[in-house]
Amino acid sequence: MKQVCVDQNNGLDVIHLDKPFGSDHMSFNKRQIEAVLTINADDEAYDHYHKSTDTIQNVNFDYAVKIARMNMGTLIRMAGVAVQGFLARPVAAAAA
């Protein structure tokens, strides 16, 4: 994931923790199924975290697109699939 962020020049900082903590991915890890949790490391920076106001209207879509592209780029690298230009191609602006 870290290399994908470099390839995409997306400004995301990947932090790897060897000791996962409780979240949605833990049920997979407990069954020896590899899983990853990609979240904003600073949950306190998001005022709506785990609140009733955590709705689609409050999502930072630019940030969400960066995370989605990082995840997809990581899957492509893991699969060994050559997708010319995917990792570095800029994201097209969403229609207003």
C-alpha positions in Angstrom: 0.0 0.0 0.0 2.8 2.4 0.8 4.3 1.9 -2.7 1.0 2.4 -4.3 0.6 5.7 -2.5 4.0 6.7 -3.8 3.1 5.6 -7.4 -0.2 7.5 -7.2 1.4 10.5 -5.5 -1.8 10.8 -3.5 -0.4 12.3 -0.3 -1.7 9.5 1.9 0.6 8.3 4.7 0.4 4.5 5.3 1.0 3.3 8.8 1.3 -0.5 9.3 0.5 -1.9 12.7 1.6 -5.5 13.5 -1.0 -5.7 16.2 -4.5 -5.1 14.8 -7.2 -3.7 17.0 -10.9 -4.3 17.1 -12.8 -3.4 14.0 -14.6 -5.0 11.0 -11.5 -6.8 9.8 -10.9 -8.7 13.0 -13.5 -11.4 12.3 -11.5 -12.3 9.2 -8.1 -12.2 11.0 -9.5 -14.5 13.8 -10.2 -17.1 11.1 -6.7 -16.8 9.6 -8.0 -14.8 6.6 -5.8 -12.0 5.7 -7.6 -8.6 6.0 -6.7 -5.0 6.1 -8.3 -1.9 7.7 -7.8 1.3 5.8 -9.1 4.3 7.8 -8.2 7.8 8.7 -5.6 7.3 11.5 -6.8 10.4 13.3 -10.4 9.6 14.0 -10.6 12.7 16.3 -10.1 14.9 13.2 -13.5 13.7 11.8 -16.2 15.3 14.0 -18.8 12.7 12.9 -16.9 9.5 13.8 -19.3 6.9 15.3 -22.1 9.5 15.7 -25.5 9.8 14.2 -24.1 12.6 12.0 -21.7 10.1 10.2 -23.7 10.2 7.0 -22.9 10.3 3.3 -23.4 14.1 3.3 -20.4 14.5 5.6 -18.0 12.2 3.7 -14.9 13.8 2.2 -15.2 12.3 -1.2 -11.8 13.4 -2.4 -10.2 11.6 0.5 -12.5 8.6 0.0 -11.5 8.4 -3.7 -7.8 8.4 -2.6 -8.4 5.5 -0.2 -10.4 3.6 -2.8 -7.7 4.0 -5.5 -5.0 3.0 -3.0 -7.0 -0.2 -2.1 -7.6 -1.0 -5.8 -4.0 -0.3 -6.7 -2.8 -2.6 -3.9 -5.1 -5.4 -5.1 -3.8 -5.0 -8.7 -0.2 -5.2 -7.5 -1.0 -8.2 -5.3 -2.7 -10.0 -8.2 0.3 -9.3 -10.5 -2.0 -7.8 -13.1 -0.4 -5.2 -15.4 -2.7 -2.3 -15.8 -0.8 0.3 -17.8 -1.0 3.7 -16.2 -3.6 2.9 -13.5 -1.4 3.7 -10.5 -0.3 7.1 -11.6 -3.3 8.2 -13.6 -5.0 11.3 -12.0 -8.5 11.0 -10.8 -11.0 12.8 -13.1 -13.1 15.4 -11.3 -16.6 14.3 -10.4 -19.4 16.0 -12.2 -21.1 18.6 -10.1 
